[in-house]
Amino acid sequence: MPPSPPQSTQIPEPPPVTTAPAVAAPARTEPRPPGPPRRRTSRRTGAALLRRLRRVSGLIGVLLLWWLGTAQGWLGSTTPSPGAVWDAGVELVRSGEYGHHLGVSLERVARGLAIGIPLGVLLGLLAGLTRSVEDVIDAPIQAFRMLPHLALAPVFIIWFGIGETSKTMLILIGPIFPLYINVLHGIRGVDNRLVEAARSCGLGRWGLTRRVILPGALPQIFVGLRQALGIGWLTLVVAEQTATTSGIGYLMTDAREFLRTDVMFVVLVTYALLGVLSDLLVRLLERRALAWRRGFTGT
């Protein structure tokens, strides 16, 4: 038999590859930043408002007791009510007398504190940073601190006359002593381990003072500043009631001569408000300057 012809083997063609249409990838969206914590912010706002109300409530309580005491006769028949004091104050403001005397008093206390506060801080810094300076000036300052500086008003009148110089000198001498003591003890209260660590890092004397000692002493310095301002207002009362013809202290003396107890209470309320406002100013500065401190704030 003749051989059979070879059979042709055909390889089947592969099926055409159909490419699916490209599907666009979804756009990449950036994650949204978290919104502000509204609940936490509202809680903080409510807590701050509540604290302000608590602080004002003390003054409101004093006014209510004052009003109740005058209404019931507990404070005597000559004590004016808060309403009578308000009317007297409005009358003084409208006449321009109150503004004139208040401006004179503010100018006096500003001159005295502008000299006394830097002087007290400077003496405290010199004594706190240098032991030899402390050995020289501490004993005289402590001796003068024991003298009642308010009783020096007649002496200052003899030395400087009855003009503004004697009043300024009397006002400036009061804040020196609390500032000196608080600055000195604030510097000496800085932890010595921090000082040694700063020295080991290569800080010199000026850098050590500026970056370690003064920040550590700032809380005590602000305490001394609050005390100094209070003493300044207290000294102003005495300075303006001796040989003067202007100022709110003179206004009180004049009201005492004419038995105007309502005007006297206007002056007393003015002194109290000036003291509260100056203390609030120092506390605001303290909060800003000591924002880095994390101390105990009460429960």
Salt bridges, closest charged atoms under 4 A:
GLU97 OE2 - HIS101 NE2 3.88
GLU107 OE2 - ARG111 NH1 3.13
GLU134 OE1 - ARG188 NH2 2.84
GLU164 OE2 - ARG108 NH2 2.91
GLU164 OE1 - ARG111 NH2 3.11
ASP191 OD2 - ARG193 NH2 2.92
GLU196 OE2 - ARG199 NH1 3.62
GLU240 OE2 - ARG108 NH1 3.13
ASP262 OD1 - ARG260 NE 3.06
ASP279 OD1 - ARG226 NE 2.81
GLU286 OE2 - ARG293 NH2 4.00
